[in-house]
Amino acid sequence: MAKEPRVALIPLGGMGEIGKNMMAVRFGDKILVIDCGLMFPEEEMLGIDVVIPDITFLLENREQVLAIVLTHGHEDHIGALPYVLRQINVPVYGSRLTLGLLGGKLKEQGIERGTELRTVKPRDTVQIGPFKVEFIRVSHSVPDALALAIHTPIGTIVHTGDFKVDHTPVDGQILDFYKFAQLGEKGVLVLMSDSTNVERPGYTLSERSVGLTFDETFRQAKERIIMATFASNVHRLQQAITTAHRYDRKVAIVGRSMVNVVSIAHELGYLSIPEGTLVEVEEAARLPKHKVFYISTGSQGEPMSALTRIATGDHRQIDIMPGDTIILSASPIPGNEKLVGRVIDMLFKRGANVVYESVSGVHVSGHPSQEELKLMINLTRPKFFLPVHGEQRMLIKHAKLAREMGMPANHVFVCENGQVLELSKRSGKLSGRVTAGRVLVDGLGVGDVGNIVLRDRKQLSQDGILIVVVSMSKENGQVISGPDIVSRGFVYVRESEKLMDEVREKVKSILDKCSERGITEWSNIKSQVRDSLGKFLYEKTRRRPMILPIIMDI
């Protein structure tokens, strides 16, 4: 009997985490990839710039990868492409704005020439190997967001991308209810749906409601207004610029990523900016205070962002003055709450009036709450269900929601990154794993910083380093000079002279013992110094500095 054909869904990112969304769909020996995002580092990832998915599975099956299709232009869906396309050069499909934002990134990295970007629009259908991909309009906080219907020989896979049900969107482009219902009527094999807001009951507010809050804030502000938001939230930028024009304020853009997005979105016609509204930051500084509106990066309290530098007084062109109004038009990404809170505190300290999400209506989510998630399940009526894009508790709650709506428990799956979900027309099962995980990007290094380096950085940041320098004779192993002790981040040598003297004596005794036992291998001597000195210092100080013995042969 012939083996029943199956389609495999293989998440390489976005499961059990917010960010680095990436899903591989395999049928036979062909693979289609959905999205390719990055994630911002967690607090313990010291010095790391961004985190991208581990694509070992795709590299091992390089010949089978046909294309990458993108749902929308947010960093957590397109941010890893400049790194991935260097290794796997395949066509990339996306909407006009999504590819416009991606093109800017590729240009920065110098790889835009060799990459094939193919523009699609809602209701377009593209045949990619055995996959017939249909693009469906959805509402989100960035224009041109798309859901995907991937028609395979055994059934249709629907991936919602990031979406919300917004009946009054800023650009008037409403989610394509008819197309989702039509797919549901014909039969959907599996639905993959956005889980970010599954913990919120009810409906997500319309993006247009933020415009009303902006209007009120602009009416009350007497001095300058500075707004920080995500650079890619083009609808938010449009409402802010429209409101500024209404109140006769000039708009200046601050922060590199914000400048890039505004120029790309304006160039492609997604941002309407009245003539004469936009001015350079230098020109804005010369205008009367009540005539100025700055749009800035830094809504997540990132240490090097424009808003953080403004808050700390480190910005070259903008300094906070009492009476300024600061609008923080974004909610903190999980894990960023402390950074954002610190920036808000610093702004208040400088006399600014800060309008932020928890005390106002200056932000609404771009993701669906529970009732919208139920609506998506009811419209598409899938046979199988896989929640995506969320931390573990969100995926589990979304799966529970689907079961409460009558879906059989054995048709609802919660996956981890790297787990393979195999589906036939009749059944589904989790079968095996592929390599998946995190690749850390630090400066120009991609993947050269791993757990060991992070562990060392953590130890250095907590307890510092103690360097022991000894000069030894190459012939007989006798100590010629030293030991000299260098301390950084552990204790200040001048204030701890007694302890440093004890450390020197301890090292001398360790070296004498090594000599008595006939230990001449330098790696062994270093190991003895590290272990014994580590115990000694912990007993004396209850600290564990990194100990770095250096032996010079003379």
C-alpha positions, 0 to 999 in steps of 0.5 A, spaced: 500 500 500 502 506 497 504 511 503 499 516 504 502 523 502 504 528 508 505 535 509 510 537 514 510 544 518 517 545 521 517 552 526 524 554 526 522 560 530 517 564 534 514 558 538 515 559 546 518 566 544 516 573 541 520 574 535 524 571 530 518 568 527 520 563 521 516 557 519 518 551 514 513 548 510 515 541 507 511 537 501 515 531 498 522 534 497 520 541 497 520 546 502 517 553 502 519 558 508 514 563 511 518 569 514 525 570 517 525 575 523 529 577 528 529 577 536 532 583 541 536 580 546 534 578 553 537 582 559 542 576 560 545 576 553 550 581 555 553 585 549 548 581 543 545 586 538 540 581 535 538 574 535 536 570 529 534 563 528 538 557 527 537 555 519 542 549 520 535 545 517 535 549 511 542 549 510 542 541 510 536 541 505 539 547 501 537 544 494 530 543 496 528 550 499 524 554 493 522 561 496 521 565 502 514 568 503 513 574 507 507 576 511 509 583 513 515 588 514 516 588 522 523 586 524 520 580 528 518 577 521 524 580 516 529 582 520 534 576 519 533 576 512 540 580 511 543 574 514 540 568 511 540 570 504 547 570 504 547 563 505 541 561 502 539 565 496 532 564 494 526 568 491 523 573 496 515 574 495 512 580 499 508 586 499 510 592 496 512 596 503 514 589 506 519 589 500 521 596 500 523 596 508 527 589 506 530 593 500 533 598 505 536 593 510 539 589 504 542 595 501 545 597 508 548 590 508 551 590 501 547 584 498 541 587 495 544 586 488 544 578 488 537 578 491 530 577 487 525 580 490 518 579 487 512 583 489 505 581 490 498 584 492 492 581 496 488 576 492 494 574 488 496 567 487 503 564 485 505 557 484 512 555 487 513 548 486 508 544 489 505 550 493 500 555 490 500 561 495 494 565 495 495 572 499 490 575 503 489 582 506 489 583 513 489 589 518 495 590 522 499 596 525 504 596 519 500 597 512 500 591 506 500 586 511 498 579 508 495 572 511 497 566 506 493 560 504 498 555 501 494 550 497 498 543 497 496 537 494 493 534 500 489 540 503 490 548 504 494 551 510 492 558 512 497 562 516 494 568 519 501 572 519 500 578 524 493 581 524 487 584 528 480 585 526 480 593 525 473 595 522 476 602 521 483 602 519 487 608 518 488 606 510 481 604 509 484 597 507 479 592 511 481 584 513 478 580 507 473 576 511 470 574 504 476 570 502 477 567 509 470 565 509 471 562 502 477 558 504 473 555 510 467 553 505 472 549 501 476 546 507 482 548 510 487 543 513 490 547 518 490 554 521 496 557 524 494 563 528 497 569 531 497 568 539 500 574 542 494 577 545 490 571 546 490 572 554 486 579 553 479 578 553 474 581 548 476 585 542 483 589 540 481 597 539 481 600 532 488 604 531 484 610 529 482 611 537 490 613 538 488 619 533 483 621 538 488 621 544 493 624 539 488 630 538 487 631 545 495 631 547 496 636 541 491 641 543 493 641 551 501 641 549 504 648 550 511 647 548 515 642 544 512 635 543 516 628 542 513 622 540 517 615 540 514 609 537 516 603 533 519 605 526 515 600 522 508 603 525 506 607 519 499 608 521 501 611 527 506 615 524 501 617 519 496 619 524 501 623 528 503 627 522 496 629 520 495 631 527 501 635 527 499 639 521 492 640 523 495 644 529 500 647 525 507 644 527 513 642 523 515 635 524 522 633 525 524 625 524 530 623 529 533 616 529 536 612 523 531 607 523 525 612 523 529 616 518 529 610 513 522 608 514 519 614 513 523 616 507 521 609 504 514 609 506 513 616 503 517 614 497 512 608 496 506 612 497 504 609 504 505 616 508 502 622 506 506 628 508 503 635 507 508 639 503 512 644 508 511 639 514 517 636 514 523 639 517 531 637 518 532 637 526 537 643 526 531 647 523 526 645 528 531 647 533 530 654 531 523 654 531 518 657 536 517 651 541 510 650 540 511 649 533 515 643 533 513 636 533 519 630 533 518 623 531 523 619 534 526 611 535 527 609 542 520 606 545 523 600 548 528 604 552 534 601 548 540 604 551 543 607 544 536 609 541 534 617 540 529 617 546 534 614 551 540 619 549 535 625 549 532 623 556 540 622 559 542 629 556 547 625 551 543 627 544 547 632 540 541 636 538 535 635 543 535 637 550 529 636 554 526 642 557 520 643 563 514 643 559 516 638 553 510 633 552 513 626 551 508 621 548 511 614 548 506 610 543 508 603 544 507 598 549 514 595 552 516 588 549 516 583 554 523 583 558 523 591 556 519 593 562 525 596 566 528 599 561 522 603 559 520 605 566 527 608 567 527 612 561 520 615 563 523 616 570 528 620 567 524 624 562 519 626 568 526 628 572 527 633 567 521 636 568 517 633 561 510 631 561 510 624 559 504 620 556 505 613 556 500 607 555 499 605 562 496 611 563 493 613 556 490 611 550 496 613 546 497 605 544 493 600 541 495 593 539 496 590 532 494 583 534 487 580 535 484 579 542 480 572 544 474 574 540 478 576 534 481 569 534 475 565 535 472 569 529 478 567 525 477 559 527 470 560 525 471 563 518 476 558 516 473 552 520 480 548 520 481 541 521 487 542 525 490 547 529 497 550 530 498 556 534 504 560 532 507 567 534 507 567 542 510 565 548 509 558 551 503 560 556 500 564 550 500 558 545 497 553 550 492 558 552 490 559 544 490 551 543 485 551 549 481 556 546 480 552 540 478 546 544 473 550 547 470 552 540 469 544 539 475 542 535 478 535 537 483 535 542 488 530 538 487 535 532 490 541 536 497 541 537 502 546 541 509 545 538 516 547 540 521 550 535 524 544 531 519 540 532 516 537 526 508 536 525 506 531 520 499 532 517 495 527 512 488 528 510 486 525 516 491 525 521 496 529 524 502 527 529 508 530 532 514 526 529 521 528 530 525 534 531 530 538 526 536 543 529 533 549 531 535 555 536 538 561 537 544 564 533 547 571 536 549 577 532 554 581 536 557 586 531 560 583 525 560 576 528 554 572 527 554 565 531 561 566 534 558 568 541 555 562 544 553 560 551 560 559 554 562 566 551 555 569 554 557 565 561 564 569 561 561 575 560 556 574 565 561 572 570 565 578 568 560 583 569 558 580 576 565 579 580 570 581 575 577 578 573 583 577 577 589 576 572 596 572 575 602 574 571 608 569 573 615 569 569 618 562 569 625 559 567 624 555 561 629 550 563 628 548 570 621 551 571 623 556 577 619 562 578 624 568 576 619 574 577 612 575 580 607 573 581 604 580 579 596 581 580 592 585 576 584 586 578 579 589 574 572 589 577 573 585 583 577 589 588 580 596 587 588 594 589 590 600 593 584 599 597 585 592 598 593 591 599 592 586 605 588 581 600 592 582 594 598 580 599 595 574 601 593 572 594 601 573 592 603 568 598 597 563 596 600 563 589 607 562 591 605 556 595 601 553 589 607 554 585 611 551 590 607 545 591 607 544 583 614 544 583 615 539 589 610 534 586 614 535 579 608 538 575 611 542 569 605 542 564 603 549 564 596 547 563 596 543 569 600 549 573 594 554 571 589 549 572 592 548 580 592 556 580 585 557 578 582 552 582 586 553 589 585 561 588 578 560 586 576 557 593 581 561 597 578 568 594 571 565 595 572 563 602 575 570 603 570 575 599 564 570 597 565 572 590 567 568 584 572 573 579 574 570 573 581 568 574 586 568 568 593 565 570 598 568 565 605 564 565 611 567 561 617 563 559 624 566 560 
